């Protein structure tokens, strides 16, 4: 069962890029809230082990805004292939979920 809400996870190479992306997302009403955390990522890229400091963005939005959010991240993200992972929100405080709707312009 789809709730109408989701959290999107992406990463940025540094705090400046993360904040720039967050401001653009919020200014375009593609999400209601974005939290950030410094992380250390280990991953394989083009057959090589990479170890990078990054900033994770946890973006709370509605299903209705997801496709535009994904397109925005793809367009403005500095990585060739940005991480974009969508997780369903299966429940939550009704007042908070209503705030997600009103902040993203959802009906």
N, C-alpha and C positions, 0 to 999 in steps of 0.2 A: 504494500500500500504506500503510495507516494504522499508525503506530507505537504508538499508545496514549498519546502525550505531545504537548503543545503549549505554545506561548508566547503569551500574550495581552498586547497592548499597549493601554494606555489613558493618558489624561492627566488631570492635576488642575490647578486654577488656582494652587495654591501648595504649599509644602512641608508646611504643617500639614494640609491636606486630603489630600495624598498619603500622609502617615504614618498618618493616621486610617483611610484606606481600606486601606492595607497591613496594619495591625494587625488590622482586622476580618476581612480575607480570611484571614490566617494563623491567627487565633484560631478561625475556623470550619473550618479544615483544607481550604480551597478551593484552596490552592496550597502549595508547599514553599519557594519563594524568590521574592522580589520585589526587583528592582534599580530604582533611581531615578536620573534625570539631569535637570538643568535644561536646558530647551530654549526656543527662540523659535519660535512657530508663526505662520504666515501662512495665512489661509484665508478663503473667502467664506462669510458667514453672512447670510441674509436679504438677499442682493444687495449686501452691503457688504464691502469688504476689511477684514479684521481682522488686527491684529498684537498678539500676546499672549505674555507670558512664562508658561510652564507647566512642570510637572514630568511627565516621561514615566515610566510604570511598566511594567516588563518582568516579567511574571508567569509563572513556570514551574509547570505543573500537568499533570494527566492528562486524557485525553479523557473519562474517567468523571466528572470533577468539573467539566468545562467548563460545562455548562448551569446548574449551581448558581452557579458563579462569575459567569457572565454576568448571571444574575438578581440576584445580590448587587450587582454594579456598578450595574446599572440602578436598583435601589432606593435605594442610598446615595450615588450620585454627585450632586454639586451641579449638573451641567449638565443641560439639558433633553434633549439628545441626546448622550450621552457617546460618545467614540471607544471602540469595542471591536473589536479586530482579532485574529483567531485565526490563528496560523501553526503549521503542523505541525512537529514535531521529527522529523526523518527518521533520526536516529541520535544516538549519544552514548555516553559511558563507561557501561558496564553498572552499575557501582557507583552512579553518580550517578542513573541512571534508576531503580534499585531504591530509592534514597533518596526520589525523588519519590513512588513508590508507597507506601512506608511512612509518609511524612509526611502524605500526603493521605488515608490510611486505605484506599487501594486494595488489593484482594486480591493 
